[in-house]
Amino acid sequence: MPDLYLGLDIGTSGARALVMSDRGTVVASAKSAMSEHGANHRDPMVWWAAAQTALQRALADCPVKNIRAVAVDGTSGTMLACHRALTPLGDGVMYNDPCSDQGLIARIAAASPPQTAARGTTSALARAVALHQAHQGVKGLHILHQADWIAAKLTGIVASDANNALKTGYDPVAGSWPDWVAGFLPLDLLPNIHDAGTDLGIIGANDFGFSPDTRLVAGTTDGCASYLATGADQAGDGVSVLGTTLTLKILSDQPIFAPDFGIYSHKVLGLWLAGGASNTGGAVILQEFPDQDIAQLSQQIDPAVPTGLDYYPLTQKGERFPINDPELPPRLGPRPAQDWRHLQAIFEGIAAIECRAYRRLAELGAPALSTIRSLGGGAQDRAFTAIRLNSLGVQPRKPLSGEAAMGAAILAQKGMRG
């Protein structure tokens, strides 16, 4: 049997375990919903129960002894407090839970450099400070990111990665916690940080039948794992997700930090993963055609014959990337008589925004886009795809997978290859 690699993804609604061969073939995959184990999705023991069940299901008919390495990804910025014995001290604080202490948010903003991802109402550093304040006096207190805690429960190794720690204030360029973070909480409460993909050591005794030589590789966030799952791994490789909104990422040979556009860089594979999110996307199409068959309308479009219309499709005023303008109005007219032409003009508008976004990243220091992999519902539409590819001017690559667990497995494999 070939060497195998395990990726474990802890998402918002459940956990997925995936075992991949050395050649990138999926050997086994299974998931478990959080709702199978309890109604409280903030309860770390619900996370762990979902992770255990997903693992048990995936490993049931898998040669577990051949698993060479494991990596875990989790939701970015989700944190919990625990004893050093890994017993949770209460619910976790989720990635999208806002901090109600506006004074703390203001103090972090005043003390930190503008390029840090630790600012704002959803600051993971603010969550860590709040957890510390709530559990002061607890001996052996440890504050961990979600992926850290799951990996520690699985392997006994307590550590974190630079991607999960980014919103907690970690400086991935310097490779250390900056001094200003120590002004908010003791750094010894936080785990040691390693680059994603770092070999952290032998797992040792475990409940899942892994070989004594199986190793833990430092994981990443769910967003970074989803990028890696596509198979993109070279500078200039872009991945666009065409969902309710448009999000895109590109690998760069240098870090990019542009907080005005919501752009930060995660270190992966010895490169830097940077990206942004526009407010355009599928939500505009559903708004304009609430009761119509989009696929049927799309079949009437000839992508080779542009409409000549200049739309900037938004559901409401305000854009964040590639234009930072909270007052930018939607532009969805003049509306042609034919619905299919209106749909085509929206497709063209979204494609133009996507192209402009990759150019903006290049202006900020990223390489020019060289390949594109597309995910999300919009990636399935023939006409939309043709319009986008004509706008981007690069050859498409078929995504290997859209599963974050696959990205974690790829990270485990690449970590063992150095």
Secondary structure, 3 states (H helix, E strand, C coil): CCCEEEEEEECCCEEEEEEEECCCCEEEEEEEEHHHCCCCCCCHHHHHHHHHHHHHHHHCCCCHHHEEEEEEEECCCCEEEEECCCCECCCCECCCCCCCCHHHHHHHHHHCCCCCCCCCCCCHHHHHHHHHHHCCCCCCEEEEEHHHHHHHHHHCCCCEECCCCHHHCCECCCCECCHHHHCCCCHHHCCCEECCCCEEEECCCCCCCCCCCCEEECCEEHHHHHHHHCCCCCCCEEEEEECCCEEEEEEECCCCCEHHHCECEEEECCEEEEEEEECCCHHHHHHHCCCCCHHHHHCCCCCCCCCCCCCECCCCCCECCCCCECCCCCECCCCCCCHHHHHHHHHHHHHHHHHHHHHHHHHCCCCCCCEEEEECHHHHCHHHHHHHHHHHCCEECCCCCCCHHHHHHHHHHHHHHC
